[in-house]
Amino acid sequence: MPTSARLRGVALVLGSAFVLAACAATPKLRLPRSRPPRTSVVEEVAIEPVADDYVILYSGRNETLVQPLIDAFTEQTGITVDIRYAGSSELAAQLLEEGADSPASVFLSQDAGALGALSLEGLFAELPSDITDRVIPEFTSYDDTWVGITGRARVVVYDSETLSVEELPTTADEIVGPTWSGKVGVAPGNASFQSFVTAYRVLKGESAADQWVSGLNINDPQIFESNGAILEAVNEGTIPLGLINHYYWDRLAFERGAENLRAQLHFTEKGDPASIVNVTGVGLLAAQSFDLDALELIKFFVSDEAQEYFVEQTFEYPLVPGIGTPEGLPALEDLAISGFDLSDLATLKETQDLLRKYGLIL
């Protein structure tokens, strides 16, 4: 039986006990895409659905962010979640190596690139519509092999004591101009920065991306290991400008008070790669597509409860309609890039090769 049909059957077996309140959302229109066909590492065999109150999760998200939510899930359902925490890229590589023999049932990634790469290799099963229809179509996979959970916008963080809004760059291209030579903090080894560069490649082409990375390198950027370190440097006045994800600022503002921060956020113009919204997301491993507990965990991630948790605790954009956005952020629809498919962020290897070419990563 094909994977999609098997999963639709699983959804029926689950019955109304697991149906989420907003399943009546308008169905997503899926347009044909021109992309390489997915391969499959899983032999198609008929397997009876299994629920044993146990699921293995590979999480590319930090334990401090995810564990409280998993604990709530276990308390409500009685399902034990055995979690391996590591970087999204590291876990994606492990899943590729393990293939159909992986013990994991669910992969939670901090960015769409890792999810797209595994989907193209046929490692994910198609998710049932009562999961995928919960999420805004622009922020999930085109073929329902993974679903977005939260949105995280790329932003420019700047020192408000030395720069005015009028002086700030309005596009990613301006950031590598001579005005900002030696003044921009970046974290080239960070998955979010690499996804941003991948988005630049997809939106503007390989030649333009090569010129941008070359220009960044020539501009002598200040190299950091993380978004948080960049934010601290800007807030301390060490550097005037940096590229980070929006929620790092929100967390710091929550801890210290927004009025006490000299670092402030700036969004470049709509459609610009420097303000792209990437997602955290989750996929069901095809080899474990019969695991009902895994499906229930994924349903929990897109439930109202989980979406509100991410808004209140991690300050990320919810991807389920009807959940309020963190205060002070632009509306999600104002940042969405028309025609841009997050699945195209799967070409992460090409981005890493480009960054290595100019010595920004090893």
Secondary structure, DSSP 4 states (H G I P E B T S, - for coil): --HHHHHHHHHHHH-GGG--TTTTSPPPP------PPPP--S-------B--SEEEEEE-S-HHHHHHHHHHHHHHH--EEEEEE--HHHHHHHHHHHGGG---SEEEESSHHHHHHHHHTT-BPPPPHHHHTTS-GGGS-TTSSSEEEEEEEEEEEEETTT--GGGS-SSHHHHTSGGGTT-EEE-TTSHHHHHHHHHHHHHH-HHHHHHHHHHHHHT-PEE-SSHHHHHHHHHTTS-SEEEEEHHHHHHHHHHH-GGG-SEEEE---TT-GGG-EEEEEEEEBGGGTTBHHHHHHHHHHTSHHHHHHIIIII-PEE-STTSPPPTTPPPHHHHPPTT--GGGGG-HHHHHHHHHHTTS--
